[in-house]
Amino acid sequence: MKRIAWILLIVAISFSACSKKTQKETGTMFKEDLAFLKSHTNVVLLSNEPGTAQVAVCPDMQGRVMTSTADGAEGLSFGWINRKLIESGENNLHINAFGGEDRFWLGPEGGQFSIFFKKGAPFDFEHWFTPPAFNEGAYDIIAKSATRVLFRKKIHLVNYSDTNFDLELNRDVILLNQPEVKNIFHVTPDATVKVVAFQSDNRITNVGEMAWTKKTGLLSIWILGMFNPSPKTTIVIPFKPGPEAELGPIVNDMYFGKVPPCRRNAWW
């Protein structure tokens, strides 16, 4: 059995000078994203008792957390949502990049144990395909409450070395309360700080007859997220200065081929 738990904490500092108009100018309101999602798919809404911390989870999109807010329906929506793809209703066999703050993923992507390439296929974008088990279709809801939803999915995979995997995924998405946040991070937020925190606990269990070994390949759990940037978003990437001939390029953008200059690949 392999398990990974991932906790995401988002804090929003509210200032009295910030009006709803200013908020709408700098991002989408949670109620707008929630209405959009509900018009296209089933949504499980997790919420604390005051309704300030809310998390939108979509069972039909592989149980992913699509977005959240720390300030109720009128608050900012933190997750990036690919509205164009969702509206199209298309199933992209390469990858359904629906967006979302927390989605389940498995690896490896490349190498002799890859689960993204068929045996003998060249390692390039044209032959790269996300396994359907976490690219399309719904995950079954096993249990749910106001602050928690548990999903289960039976998955069959074949890697590049022709090894078969039969596994069961249990994915638990939990909205954390203030005492839990304090206990995990050892921080007590100031009264002016609004917080939304959720955890996804993901377990894969071998339910097949063959043991998983290094010799035939193993699986890795990933959790990926996409978030809305703000006009003042700054990303800092440290690097070691020096000649590329010795240290290699500062940015390695070879990913089964040269990554194009646009932020998203054309086949998204």
N, C-alpha and C positions, 0 to 999 in steps of 0.2 A: 504494500500500500504506500502511495506517495501522497503527501498532504502539504498544502501551502495556505497560509492565512495572510491576508493583505488588509491593512487598515488605512483608510484614506480620511484625512482630517482637513476640512476646509473652514477657515475662519473668515468672517465678514465683519469689519469694523463699521458701525453705523454712526454717522455724524448728523446732527440736526439740520445742518445746512444743505444736506443732500435731498433734493426733491425727487418725486417719482419721475418727473419729466427728465431730470438729469440721468437717473438710473436707466430709463428706457433708451436714452441716447447712447449710453455706453455698453448696452448689452440687452439680451432678451429676458423678459420676465418669465419666471418659472411657470406661471399659469398659461402663458402662451405656448411654451414648449409642451406642457402637459396636454393641452387641448389638441395640439398637432398630433402628438403620439396617439392619443385616444381615438383620433379620427382615422388612423391607419392600422392600429394594432392593439392588442390587449395590454393593459398596464396594471401592475400591482404597485400601489402607492403606500410606502412606509412613512409613518409620521409619528413625532412625539406628541404628547398630550396638548401642549399649547399650539401645535401646528406650525411652529417656526422651522424646525428641521424636518425636511421632507426629501424622500428619495424615490425616484420613478424607475421601476424595474420592469423589463419587457420579457415575459416568458417566451414569446414567439420569436424573439431575436436572441436565442440561446441564453436566456436568463441574464442578460447584461443589464447593468445599471446605466441607464441612458443619461440621466442628469439628476441634480440635487439642488437644494437651496437651503440657506441658513436663516431666511427671513420670510417664510411663508409664501403664499401664492403670489404676492406682489413683489417678492424678492428676486434677485438675479438668479438666472439659471446657469449653472457652472459647466455642464457637459456640452461638448460640441456634438451637434446632430446633423447628419448628412440628409437634409430634407429632400434634396433633388433625387437621391437614390431611393429613399423610402417612398416618395410620391410616385416614382416610375413603376414600382412593383416588380422590377426586373430582378432576376437571380443571377448575379455575376459569379461564374464558376471559379474565377481566379480568387476573388475576395469580395464579400459584401461589406464594404467599409461604411457601416451604418453610423459609426461614431460611438459615443458613450464613454462614461468615466471608468467603467470596470467591466472588462470582458474576458472570458475564459479562453485560453489558447494552449496549444501543445506544440512541442518541438521534439526533435530538431528539424530545422528547415532544410539544411543542406548536408552534404556528406553521404557516406555509404549507408547511414541509418535514417536518412531523411524520410519524413512522412508527407512531404509536399511534392515529391517527384516520383513518377513511376519508374520501375526498374529499367535501367538502360537509357533513360531520357537524359538529354543534355541539361546542365544546370544553367538555365536562362529563364527570363520572365515568361517566355512563350509556353514553357512546359511546367511552370510553377503554378500549383493549384492548392488552395486551402482545402483540407479534408472536409467533406460535407457535414460531418458530425459537429463541427463547431463553426461552420460557415452559413448554414441554413437550417430551417426547421425549429420547432418548439422544444423546450425542455419541460418535462412533466413537473407539476407542482405537487410535492409530497405533503407539505404542511405550510401554514402561514398564519401570521398574527398581525397586529397593528405595526409591529416593529421588526418582523422577521419573515423571510420566505425561503423555503428549502426546495431545491430542484434536484431531479435525478435524470440521468440519461445513460442508456446502454450504447456503447461505442465500439465499432470494429474498424481497425486500421491495418494497413499493410505498408511496411517501410521499403526503402530502396533496395534492401538486401533480401526482400521477399519474406520477412518475418511478419507473422500475423499477431495482432494484439486484440484481445477481447477484454474490455474493461467496463467498469461502472463508475460514472462520475456522480458525486454528491456535492452540490454547490449550495452553500448557505450564505445568504446575504442578510446582514444584521445591522439595524440602525442603533448606534450606541447612545447611551444617555450621558448626562454631564458627569456623574460620579465615575462611570467607566472611562470616560475621556481623561479625567483627572488621574485615575489609577494607572492608566497605560502610559500617559505622557508626563506624569508628575508635575502638571501645570494646572493652576486654577485660573481660568480666563477672567479678565476684568469684566465688570457688569456691562460695559459698553460693547463687548465683543460677542457677536452671535456666531454660533458654531453648528456645523453639521458634520457628523462623523459616522462612517459606516465601515463595516468589515465584511469581506468575502472570504469564507473558509472553503477551500476547494480540495477534494480528495478523489484520487483515482485508485481503484482497486482491481487487481487482476482477477477476472472471473473465468478465464480460460483454462485450458488443460496444460498449457506450456508455461514453464517458469520464465520470467524476464531476466536476461543475463546481459552482461557487457559484450559478450561474444556475438550475440545476434541483434543487439541494439536495445536502448532504453528510451524512455519518454521523459520529457521535462515539462513542467507546468509553467506557463507564463500568465501574467495578468497585465493587460494593456489598457491604456486610457487616453481619451482625447478630450481636451478642455477648451473652452472659449478663451481666447486671448483678450487682453484689454488694450486700449490705445497706448498704454505706457508699459506694456510687458517688456521685460528685459531678461534675456537668457545669457548666463555667464558660463563659458566652457573653458576651463583651464587647459593649457597645453605646455609642453616643454619646448622652448625655442632651440633652434639649431638647424643644421643643414639637413634637408630632406633625404639626401643620399645616405646619411647615416641613421636618421631617426624615422624616416618614412614621411608620407604626406601628413600635414596637420589635420586635414579632413579626408577620410577614406570613404568615398561615395560609390564604391563598386559593390553593388548588391545584386548578385546574379546578373551582372551587366551594369552599364553606366546609368546612374540615376539622373533623370532629366532635370533641368533647372527649375521647373515648376515645383510647387510644394507637394502636389499629389500626382501620382502616375496617371497617364491617359486612360488606362483601363479601369480606373476607379470610377 
